[in-house]
Amino acid sequence: MSFSGESDLCRQVAELVARAGLLSADTALALLTGPNCQVMAADGSSRRFWRVGRASQESWIVVAPAGVSTAERNESRAAWHIANHLWGKGVPVPRPLAWDEESGLLLMEDLGDIRLHDLVRAKPAECGQQARTRELYRQTLDQLALMQCRGAEGFDPAWCWDTPRYDLELMITRESNYFLNAFCQGFLDRDIAEPVREELGDIARQAAVAPADFFLHRDFQCRNIMVKAGEVRFIDFQGGRLGPLGYDPASLLIDPYAGLSAEVQEELLSGYILSLTALYPLNEANFRLQYRLLAVQRNLQIIGAFAFLSQVRGKAFFRAYLPPAVDSLVERLGDPRFSGYRALRSLVAATRADLARLPVSPA
């Protein structure tokens, strides 16, 4: 059974299900110890997940913190409060059902198994598959604009478990330095010249000029977008905070999991801008400049995360996506705006060559 050797946890989950008014505690306990409770795999998260429910009936997702530290419980608290906030604003997140502050256990609506990633990477079995996927991306970006604007209304930074705002310090420590430390030094064993750090700092300072008063998901990519009954739904938002508009659309469009072409990225970005201007008085020229800077920041974060998760956490799945992530950064830095960052461009080109010499890991 899924909670084998964890009778206390099983009892706590049963009580949570009962508290949500879904089943009696005894009925829930029987369900949790039978075949209708399944352990679910996680991507980069250390949290634990279970699906609970009878066949052909509504099911739910149970989320447990990885441990009992204050940070882990605060992450659970953030997930609960942010879920309730976004749900109340009409953002397509899973319906929050119950939360236990002491244990950090969380009960949410089950959105099924289909991710946007699954549809992007599937070989089209019929003529309409690519058109359907493109339409889901448009729907995703429409709902993203809603989440960014409406989600900022009444958002309480005290809910955040990590930092309350995306700012310059975060860009340098969690993105630029993550790229340098986890990938260049940790993964490839490369020394970092001081001009590289200076250039990365300059890019971050320019990116930090963008207004940071909107709801920011900060991991808005196709594996965190579910498709249920033909509608997109957003998950893994517990790291949400206030931030700039350009970061989340950049996360989605340069996402190495999807590998969207530059032409498709531009088409979708233009559609997103139209959706956004219906909600917010946008200066498109300023936004596009900020978008290019924030896309570089996001690209650095992706590479650092993939290196860390594959090497330190032993999650080999992420290793296969390092080459496309580095290719994407090369493309980003090919923008004439970044032509003066010679040390950084040289380093990134060298890391691409280093990766090409390493054994290929399957996706």
C-alpha positions in Angstrom: 0.0 0.0 0.0 1.1 3.6 -0.6 1.5 4.5 3.1 3.2 1.2 4.1 5.2 1.8 7.3 3.7 5.3 7.7 0.5 4.7 9.7 0.6 8.1 11.4 0.8 9.8 8.1 -2.0 7.7 6.7 -4.2 8.6 9.7 -3.4 12.3 9.3 -4.3 12.2 5.6 -7.6 10.4 6.4 -8.5 13.1 8.9 -7.6 15.8 6.3 -10.0 14.1 3.7 -12.7 14.1 6.4 -12.1 17.7 7.3 -12.6 18.6 3.6 -16.0 16.9 3.8 -15.1 14.4 1.1 -15.4 11.1 3.0 -15.6 10.0 6.6 -12.2 9.4 8.2 -12.8 5.6 8.4 -13.8 5.4 4.7 -10.8 7.5 3.8 -8.5 5.3 5.8 -9.7 2.2 3.9 -9.2 4.0 0.6 -5.7 5.1 1.6 -4.6 1.6 2.5 -6.0 0.0 -0.7 -5.2 -0.1 -4.4 -6.9 3.3 -5.0 -4.1 5.2 -3.5 -1.1 5.6 -5.8 2.3 7.2 -5.3 3.0 9.8 -7.9 6.4 10.8 -9.3 7.7 14.3 -8.9 10.0 16.2 -11.2 12.5 18.5 -9.4 10.5 18.7 -6.2 11.5 16.9 -3.0 7.8 16.9 -1.8 5.8 13.6 -1.9 2.6 13.1 -3.9 -0.2 10.6 -3.9 -3.4 10.2 -5.9 -6.4 9.1 -3.9 -9.8 8.1 -5.3 -12.0 5.4 -6.6 -12.1 4.5 -10.3 -14.6 6.6 -12.4 -15.1 8.9 -9.4 -13.5 12.2 -8.3 -9.9 11.8 -7.1 -7.6 14.1 -5.1 -3.9 14.8 -4.8 -2.2 14.6 -1.4 1.0 16.6 -1.0 3.4 16.1 1.9 6.5 18.1 2.7 9.8 16.4 2.2 10.6 16.9 5.8 9.7 18.8 9.0 11.9 21.8 8.7 10.4 25.3 9.0 11.2 26.0 5.3 9.4 22.9 4.1 6.3 23.7 6.2 6.4 27.3 5.0 6.4 26.0 1.4 3.3 24.0 2.1 1.7 27.1 3.7 2.6 29.1 0.7 1.0 26.5 -1.6 -2.3 26.6 0.4 -2.6 30.4 0.6 -1.5 31.1 -2.9 -3.8 28.4 -4.3 -6.8 29.9 -2.4 -5.9 33.4 -3.6 -5.5 32.4 -7.3 -8.6 30.2 -7.2 -10.6 33.1 -5.9 -9.4 35.3 -8.7 -10.5 32.8 -11.4 -7.1 31.6 -12.3 -7.1 28.0 -13.5 -5.3 26.3 -10.6 -6.4 23.1 -8.9 -9.2 23.6 -6.4 -7.6 23.7 -2.9 -9.5 21.3 -0.6 -7.8 21.2 2.8 -4.5 21.9 4.6 -3.1 20.9 7.9 -0.7 23.6 9.3 1.0 21.3 11.8 1.9 18.5 9.4 2.0 20.6 6.2 -0.2 18.1 4.4 -2.2 19.5 1.5 -5.2 18.2 -0.3 -5.9 19.5 -3.9 -8.1 18.7 -6.9 -6.7 16.0 -9.2 -6.0 17.4 -12.6 -5.2 14.1 -14.3 -2.0 13.0 -16.1 -1.9 15.0 -19.3 0.6 17.8 -19.3 1.1 20.4 -22.1 4.5 18.8 -22.4 3.0 15.5 -23.4 1.1 17.0 -26.2 4.1 19.1 -27.4 6.5 16.1 -27.5 4.0 13.6 -28.9 4.4 12.7 -32.6 1.3 14.0 -34.3 -1.0 11.1 -35.0 -3.3 13.2 -37.1 -3.3 16.4 -39.0 -5.0 18.5 -36.3 -2.6 17.7 -33.4 -0.2 20.5 -34.0 -3.0 23.0 -34.4 -4.6 21.8 -31.1 -1.3 22.2 -29.3 -0.8 25.7 -30.7 -4.3 26.6 -29.5 -3.5 25.3 -26.0 -0.4 27.5 -25.9 -2.5 30.5 -26.8 -5.0 29.6 -24.1 -2.1 29.2 -21.6 -0.8 32.7 -22.4 -4.2 34.2 -22.2 -4.7 32.7 -18.7 -1.1 33.7 -17.8 -1.9 37.4 -18.4 -4.9 37.0 -16.2 -2.9 35.3 -13.4 -0.2 38.0 -13.6 -2.6 40.9 -13.3 -5.5 39.6 -11.2 -3.2 37.5 -9.1 -1.3 40.6 -8.0 -4.5 42.2 -6.7 -4.6 41.6 -3.0 -1.6 39.3 -3.0 0.1 39.2 0.4 3.9 38.8 0.2 3.7 37.3 3.7 2.4 34.1 2.0 5.7 33.6 0.2 8.0 31.0 1.6 11.1 31.9 -0.3 11.4 35.6 -1.1 8.5 38.0 -1.4 9.7 39.6 -4.7 11.8 38.9 -7.7 14.6 41.4 -7.5 18.3 42.1 -8.3 19.6 40.1 -5.4 17.6 37.0 -6.5 18.7 37.4 -10.1 22.4 37.3 -9.1 22.3 34.7 -6.4 19.6 32.3 -7.8 20.2 32.8 -11.5 23.6 34.2 -12.6 25.5 32.6 -9.8 23.4 29.4 -10.1 24.5 29.1 -13.7 28.2 29.8 -12.8 28.4 27.6 -9.7 26.2 24.6 -10.5 26.8 24.4 -14.2 30.1 26.0 -15.2 32.1 25.1 -12.1 30.1 22.2 -10.6 29.1 20.3 -13.8 31.8 21.3 -16.2 34.7 22.1 -13.8 35.4 25.4 -15.5 37.1 28.4 -14.0 35.1 31.7 -14.1 36.9 34.9 -15.2 35.9 38.1 -13.4 34.7 39.8 -16.6 32.0 37.2 -16.9 30.6 38.0 -13.4 30.7 41.7 -14.3 28.8 41.2 -17.5 26.2 39.0 -15.8 25.8 41.6 -13.1 25.2 44.3 -15.8 22.5 42.2 -17.5 20.8 41.6 -14.1 20.9 45.3 -13.2 19.2 46.2 -16.5 16.6 43.4 -16.0 15.8 44.7 -12.5 14.5 47.9 -14.0 11.3 46.2 -15.0 8.4 46.9 -12.7 8.0 43.9 -10.3 4.4 44.4 -9.1 2.7 41.4 -10.9 2.1 37.9 -9.8 5.1 35.7 -10.8 4.9 31.9 -11.0 8.6 31.6 -11.6 8.5 28.1 -13.0 6.0 28.5 -15.7 6.9 25.8 -18.2 5.0 23.1 -20.1 5.5 20.4 -17.4 3.7 22.6 -14.9 0.6 23.1 -17.2 -2.0 20.4 -17.1 -4.7 19.8 -19.6 -8.1 18.7 -18.2 -11.2 18.5 -20.3 -9.5 20.5 -23.0 -8.7 23.4 -20.6 -5.2 24.4 -19.3 -4.6 24.4 -15.5 -1.5 25.6 -13.7 0.4 23.7 -10.9 3.6 24.1 -8.9 2.9 27.8 -8.1 4.0 27.6 -4.4 7.1 29.6 -5.3 4.9 32.5 -6.5 5.8 36.0 -5.5 5.7 39.5 -7.0 7.7 40.1 -10.1 7.9 41.5 -13.6 5.6 40.7 -16.5 8.2 39.3 -18.9 9.7 36.5 -16.8 6.8 33.9 -16.9 6.1 34.2 -20.7 9.8 33.9 -21.3 9.9 30.7 -19.1 7.1 29.2 -21.2 8.4 30.2 -24.7 12.1 29.4 -24.3 11.3 26.2 -22.3 13.8 23.4 -23.4 11.2 20.7 -22.7 9.2 22.0 -25.6 11.8 23.3 -28.0 9.6 25.9 -29.7 11.0 27.5 -32.8 11.9 31.2 -32.8 9.0 31.8 -35.3 6.5 30.1 -33.0 7.9 31.9 -30.0 7.4 35.2 -31.7 3.9 34.4 -32.9 2.8 33.3 -29.4 4.5 36.3 -27.7 2.7 38.7 -30.0 -0.6 37.0 -29.0 0.3 37.3 -25.3 1.0 41.0 -25.7 -2.5 41.5 -27.2 -4.1 39.6 -24.3 -2.1 41.6 -21.8 -3.0 45.0 -23.2 -6.6 44.1 -22.6 -5.8 43.9 -18.9 -3.0 46.4 -18.4 -1.8 49.6 -20.2 1.3 48.1 -21.7 4.2 50.0 -23.4 5.1 47.3 -26.0 8.5 48.6 -26.8 9.6 48.7 -23.2 8.0 45.3 -22.5 9.9 43.6 -25.4 13.2 45.0 -24.2 12.5 43.8 -20.6 11.4 40.4 -22.1 14.8 39.9 -23.8 16.7 40.7 -20.6 14.5 38.5 -18.4 14.6 35.6 -20.9 18.4 35.6 -20.4 17.9 35.5 -16.7 15.5 32.6 -16.9 17.8 30.8 -19.3 20.6 31.0 -16.7 18.3 29.7 -14.0 17.2 26.8 -16.2 20.8 25.7 -16.9 21.8 26.0 -13.3 18.8 24.0 -12.1 19.3 21.2 -14.7 22.9 20.9 -13.7 22.2 20.8 -10.0 19.2 18.4 -10.3 21.1 15.9 -12.5 24.4 16.0 -10.7 23.6 16.7 -7.1 20.1 15.3 -6.8 20.8 12.4 -9.1 17.8 13.1 -11.4 19.2 12.0 -14.7 16.0 13.1 -16.6 17.3 16.7 -16.5 20.7 15.9 -18.0 19.2 15.4 -21.5 17.8 19.0 -21.5 21.1 20.7 -20.8 22.2 20.9 -24.4 19.0 22.5 -25.7 19.0 24.9 -22.7 22.6 26.0 -23.6 21.7 26.3 -27.3 18.8 28.6 -26.2 21.2 30.8 -24.2 23.5 31.0 -27.2 20.6 32.1 -29.3 19.5 34.7 -26.6 23.0 36.2 -26.5 23.1 36.4 -30.3 20.7 39.3 -30.0 22.6 42.5 -31.0 21.8 44.0 -27.7 24.2 41.5 -26.0 27.0 41.8 -28.6 29.2 43.7 -26.1 29.2 40.9 -23.6 32.2 39.2 -25.1 33.4 37.3 -22.0 30.0 35.8 -21.3 29.3 34.9 -25.0 32.7 33.2 -25.1 32.1 31.2 -22.0 28.7 30.0 -23.1 30.1 28.9 -26.5 32.8 27.0 -24.7 30.3 25.3 -22.4 28.3 24.2 -25.5 31.5 22.6 -26.9 32.1 20.9 -23.5 28.6 19.4 -23.5 29.0 18.2 -27.0 32.0 16.1 -25.9 30.1 14.4 -23.0 28.0 11.2 -23.4 24.4 11.9 -24.5 21.8 11.1 -21.9 18.3 10.0 -23.1 15.3 12.3 -22.3 
